[in-house]
Amino acid sequence: MVINLISDTITQPSKEMRIAMSNAVVGDDVFGEDPTVNKLQQRLADMFDMEAGLFCPSGTMTNQLAIKMHTNPLDEMICDYTSHVYQYETAGYAYNSGISVNLLKGAYGKITPDQVSAAVKPLYDWLPISKLLVIENSCNKGGGGYYTLDEISALSTVAKEKHLKFHLDGARLFNVLVETGESTEDVGEQFDSISICLSKGLGAPVGSVLLGNKEFIRDAKRFRKVMGGGMRQAGIIAAAGLFALDNNINRLKEDNDTAKEIGQVLETLPYVEKVLPVKTNILIFKLKTMPATEYVALLKEKGIIASAFGPYEVRFVTHMDFTPAMKIRLLEILQEIRIAD
Ligand SMILES: *Cc1c(COP(=O)(O)O)cnc(C)c1O
């Protein structure tokens, strides 16, 4: 039995999802004529009470389009230093949009209104113009923690005061909403644009959707095209996204609960220094003496795939293909391991 906890992106489309895909009514989406793509875009836009949506191959593309649409070259975006838009998108903000980045040091990936307010630059010829604020919910590299709606609302107020556009990288937003019970409409109200990933915990094989107002999405569609992201009968994959929205949102709570349960066991183990607060489906723990790469190699010999997330930090991500039998086996293995102090 291989137990893969490297990410929630590794989930396989279920049999039912594949049936929905094979039954999808499709058309040419470059002409805007794929009914399944249109339905997915409209479904998410309606959920978040936003005007329009744009289906893209990846969350990197939806984020990059948002940055491009909200800024001009020589501007800057403000975000936490752990942000996906800074860490994991190949410096696309610089390459695609010609902008700079103003990094804040938040707590577990979360920044405060005061930090943002202080970071906004005055208007001088020799400074980039602060134009865009990006936050992530849940915070991936921050360990799966999240902003509540009240915290987001306070950031949104500062963004308005300072004339910043406000983008949400909501790759795992639904893992948050199943915890807080907050509504998608209330979240939508706070932002100029939102990116939602269907290929993380929601279990679709491919795809992300960018949400915003009509003009924003119309212009983003042009840039999707120039980036090579105009797809033809994309309804085949959009159908998986619709299936995920219909069937896989509520069950994300199980992934969050499972991560918490594993975290509680890890806290009792002599070789674990500490477990970061487990808020959603991402679990990061720190080892006392063994380097993370060695520990990850040890786990791999035992059939468990995880990632080294720092010199002594290890990350597990729970997901829908992590079965109860796998959980039992995982907990046995974690408890069997002996490491000298
Ligand atoms: C996964 C992820 C993305 C998008 O990644 P793709 O692999 O390009 O779809 C964006 N932001 C965060 C926080 C993510 O975890």
The ligand as a Gaussian input file, in Angstrom:
#p B3LYP/6-31G(d) Opt

LIG

0 1
 C       -1.797000      24.885000      -6.068000
 C       -1.853000      26.328000      -5.790000
 C       -2.004000      27.267000      -6.816000
 C       -2.089000      26.916000      -8.279000
 O       -1.298000      25.897000      -8.694000
 P       -1.384000      25.178000     -10.118000
 O       -0.568000      23.980000      -9.868000
 O       -0.802000      26.127000     -11.083000
 O       -2.815000      24.882000     -10.431000
 C       -2.095000      28.594000      -6.471000
 N       -2.047000      28.975000      -5.196000
 C       -1.922000      28.106000      -4.174000
 C       -1.939000      28.594000      -2.771000
 C       -1.817000      26.752000      -4.441000
 O       -1.688000      25.900000      -3.425000

